[in-house]
Amino acid sequence: MTENQPVKVGLKSKITNKLVAVYPHSVNVSSKEVEKQVFDWYYAQGCANEDELPNLFVDTLTDEELKNFH
């Protein structure tokens, strides 16, 4: 992730690499801060999501991924 330009990020499965959730904000901070923000946001969407978090990772998204998500 670049720190200079805002980018769209989402959560992907470590197992299937499938996009699970799109973070609704553009980010332009360090990777560690972004990961915490995105994980906190996803957890806030539903407490059951906590069980999924160990199997997810934060990744930058392409326009194609955004277009094809749900």
GUSE-340742 format. One record per residue: residue number from 0; residue in one letter; chain; x, y, z of N, C-alpha, C in turn. Coordinates in steps of 0.1 Angstrom, whole numbers, padded with zeros to 4 digits. Layout:
BEGIN
+--------+------+------+-------+-------+-------+-------+-------+-------+-------+-------+-------+
: torkol : roza : doke :    nu :    nv :    nw :   cau :   cav :   caw :    cu :    cv :    cw :
+--------+------+------+-------+-------+-------+-------+-------+-------+-------+-------+-------+
:    NUM :    A :    A :     X :     Y :     Z :     X :     Y :     Z :     X :     Y :     Z :
...
+--------+------+------+-------+-------+-------+-------+-------+-------+-------+-------+-------+
//
This chain:
BEGIN
+--------+------+------+-------+-------+-------+-------+-------+-------+-------+-------+-------+
: torkol : roza : doke :    nu :    nv :    nw :   cau :   cav :   caw :    cu :    cv :    cw :
+--------+------+------+-------+-------+-------+-------+-------+-------+-------+-------+-------+
:      0 :    M :    A :  0008 : -0012 :  0000 :  0000 :  0000 :  0000 :  0009 :  0012 :  0000 :
:      1 :    T :    A :  0005 :  0022 : -0007 :  0012 :  0034 : -0008 :  0007 :  0044 :  0003 :
:      2 :    E :    A :  0016 :  0052 :  0009 :  0011 :  0061 :  0019 :  0008 :  0074 :  0013 :
:      3 :    N :    A :  0010 :  0077 :  0000 :  0008 :  0090 : -0006 : -0006 :  0091 : -0012 :
:      4 :    Q :    A : -0011 :  0081 : -0018 : -0024 :  0081 : -0025 : -0034 :  0073 : -0017 :
:      5 :    P :    A : -0046 :  0078 : -0016 : -0057 :  0070 : -0010 : -0059 :  0057 : -0019 :
:      6 :    V :    A : -0062 :  0046 : -0013 : -0065 :  0034 : -0020 : -0077 :  0027 : -0013 :
:      7 :    K :    A : -0084 :  0018 : -0020 : -0095 :  0011 : -0015 : -0089 : -0003 : -0011 :
:      8 :    V :    A : -0093 : -0007 :  0001 : -0089 : -0020 :  0006 : -0100 : -0029 :  0010 :
:      9 :    G :    A : -0098 : -0041 :  0012 : -0108 : -0051 :  0016 : -0102 : -0062 :  0023 :
:     10 :    L :    A : -0111 : -0071 :  0028 : -0106 : -0083 :  0035 : -0108 : -0095 :  0026 :
:     11 :    K :    A : -0097 : -0103 :  0025 : -0098 : -0115 :  0016 : -0095 : -0127 :  0025 :
:     12 :    S :    A : -0100 : -0138 :  0020 : -0097 : -0151 :  0027 : -0083 : -0156 :  0025 :
:     13 :    K :    A : -0076 : -0160 :  0036 : -0063 : -0166 :  0034 : -0063 : -0179 :  0027 :
:     14 :    I :    A : -0075 : -0186 :  0028 : -0076 : -0199 :  0022 : -0079 : -0198 :  0007 :
:     15 :    T :    A : -0089 : -0190 :  0003 : -0094 : -0190 : -0011 : -0090 : -0178 : -0018 :
:     16 :    N :    A : -0085 : -0168 : -0011 : -0081 : -0155 : -0017 : -0094 : -0147 : -0022 :
:     17 :    K :    A : -0106 : -0152 : -0018 : -0118 : -0145 : -0022 : -0121 : -0133 : -0014 :
:     18 :    L :    A : -0126 : -0123 : -0020 : -0129 : -0110 : -0014 : -0141 : -0112 : -0005 :
:     19 :    V :    A : -0140 : -0109 :  0008 : -0150 : -0111 :  0018 : -0158 : -0098 :  0021 :
:     20 :    A :    A : -0150 : -0087 :  0022 : -0156 : -0074 :  0025 : -0148 : -0063 :  0020 :
:     21 :    V :    A : -0155 : -0052 :  0016 : -0148 : -0040 :  0011 : -0149 : -0030 :  0021 :
:     22 :    Y :    A : -0138 : -0025 :  0026 : -0138 : -0014 :  0036 : -0144 : -0001 :  0029 :
:     23 :    P :    A : -0153 :  0005 :  0035 : -0161 :  0016 :  0028 : -0153 :  0029 :  0027 :
:     24 :    H :    A : -0141 :  0030 :  0032 : -0133 :  0043 :  0031 : -0120 :  0040 :  0024 :
:     25 :    S :    A : -0116 :  0051 :  0017 : -0102 :  0050 :  0011 : -0092 :  0053 :  0023 :
:     26 :    V :    A : -0081 :  0046 :  0022 : -0071 :  0048 :  0032 : -0058 :  0053 :  0026 :
:     27 :    N :    A : -0050 :  0059 :  0035 : -0036 :  0063 :  0030 : -0027 :  0064 :  0042 :
:     28 :    V :    A : -0028 :  0055 :  0051 : -0019 :  0054 :  0063 : -0011 :  0041 :  0062 :
:     29 :    S :    A : -0002 :  0040 :  0072 :  0006 :  0028 :  0072 : -0001 :  0015 :  0072 :
:     30 :    S :    A :  0005 :  0004 :  0068 : -0002 : -0009 :  0067 : -0007 : -0014 :  0080 :
:     31 :    K :    A :  0001 : -0012 :  0091 : -0003 : -0016 :  0104 : -0016 : -0009 :  0109 :
:     32 :    E :    A : -0016 :  0004 :  0107 : -0028 :  0012 :  0110 : -0040 :  0008 :  0102 :
:     33 :    V :    A : -0038 :  0005 :  0089 : -0049 :  0002 :  0081 : -0055 : -0012 :  0085 :
:     34 :    E :    A : -0046 : -0021 :  0088 : -0051 : -0035 :  0092 : -0060 : -0034 :  0104 :
:     35 :    K :    A : -0055 : -0026 :  0114 : -0063 : -0024 :  0126 : -0076 : -0018 :  0123 :
:     36 :    Q :    A : -0076 : -0007 :  0115 : -0089 :  0000 :  0112 : -0099 : -0009 :  0105 :
:     37 :    V :    A : -0094 : -0017 :  0095 : -0103 : -0026 :  0088 : -0108 : -0037 :  0096 :
:     38 :    F :    A : -0099 : -0043 :  0104 : -0104 : -0054 :  0113 : -0114 : -0049 :  0123 :
:     39 :    D :    A : -0111 : -0037 :  0129 : -0121 : -0031 :  0139 : -0134 : -0028 :  0132 :
:     40 :    W :    A : -0134 : -0023 :  0120 : -0146 : -0020 :  0112 : -0154 : -0033 :  0110 :
:     41 :    Y :    A : -0147 : -0043 :  0105 : -0153 : -0056 :  0102 : -0160 : -0062 :  0115 :
:     42 :    Y :    A : -0152 : -0062 :  0126 : -0158 : -0067 :  0138 : -0170 : -0059 :  0142 :
:     43 :    A :    A : -0170 : -0046 :  0140 : -0182 : -0038 :  0144 : -0194 : -0041 :  0136 :
:     44 :    Q :    A : -0192 : -0047 :  0124 : -0204 : -0051 :  0115 : -0212 : -0062 :  0121 :
:     45 :    G :    A : -0205 : -0070 :  0130 : -0212 : -0081 :  0136 : -0202 : -0089 :  0144 :
:     46 :    C :    A : -0206 : -0091 :  0157 : -0197 : -0098 :  0166 : -0192 : -0112 :  0161 :
:     47 :    A :    A : -0201 : -0118 :  0153 : -0198 : -0132 :  0148 : -0186 : -0131 :  0138 :
:     48 :    N :    A : -0183 : -0119 :  0133 : -0172 : -0118 :  0124 : -0158 : -0120 :  0131 :
:     49 :    E :    A : -0158 : -0119 :  0144 : -0146 : -0121 :  0151 : -0140 : -0135 :  0148 :
:     50 :    D :    A : -0148 : -0145 :  0147 : -0144 : -0158 :  0144 : -0137 : -0159 :  0130 :
:     51 :    E :    A : -0141 : -0151 :  0121 : -0135 : -0151 :  0108 : -0122 : -0144 :  0107 :
:     52 :    L :    A : -0119 : -0134 :  0115 : -0107 : -0125 :  0114 : -0094 : -0133 :  0113 :
:     53 :    P :    A : -0092 : -0144 :  0120 : -0079 : -0150 :  0119 : -0076 : -0156 :  0105 :
:     54 :    N :    A : -0087 : -0158 :  0097 : -0086 : -0164 :  0084 : -0086 : -0153 :  0073 :
:     55 :    L :    A : -0086 : -0140 :  0076 : -0086 : -0129 :  0067 : -0074 : -0121 :  0067 :
:     56 :    F :    A : -0071 : -0114 :  0056 : -0061 : -0105 :  0055 : -0065 : -0092 :  0047 :
:     57 :    V :    A : -0059 : -0081 :  0050 : -0062 : -0069 :  0043 : -0054 : -0068 :  0030 :
:     58 :    D :    A : -0060 : -0064 :  0019 : -0053 : -0063 :  0007 : -0059 : -0051 : -0001 :
:     59 :    T :    A : -0051 : -0045 : -0009 : -0055 : -0034 : -0018 : -0064 : -0040 : -0029 :
:     60 :    L :    A : -0074 : -0033 : -0033 : -0083 : -0038 : -0043 : -0082 : -0031 : -0057 :
:     61 :    T :    A : -0084 : -0039 : -0067 : -0084 : -0033 : -0081 : -0098 : -0028 : -0084 :
:     62 :    D :    A : -0099 : -0020 : -0094 : -0112 : -0016 : -0099 : -0120 : -0028 : -0103 :
:     63 :    E :    A : -0114 : -0038 : -0109 : -0122 : -0050 : -0113 : -0127 : -0057 : -0101 :
:     64 :    E :    A : -0120 : -0059 : -0091 : -0125 : -0065 : -0079 : -0136 : -0057 : -0072 :
:     65 :    L :    A : -0135 : -0044 : -0072 : -0146 : -0036 : -0067 : -0159 : -0037 : -0075 :
:     66 :    K :    A : -0157 : -0038 : -0088 : -0168 : -0039 : -0097 : -0175 : -0052 : -0096 :
:     67 :    N :    A : -0168 : -0063 : -0094 : -0173 : -0076 : -0093 : -0178 : -0081 : -0079 :
:     68 :    F :    A : -0175 : -0073 : -0069 : -0179 : -0077 : -0056 : -0194 : -0076 : -0054 :
:     69 :    H :    A : -0201 : -0086 : -0051 : -0215 : -0087 : -0048 : -0222 : -0081 : -0060 :
+--------+------+------+-------+-------+-------+-------+-------+-------+-------+-------+-------+
//
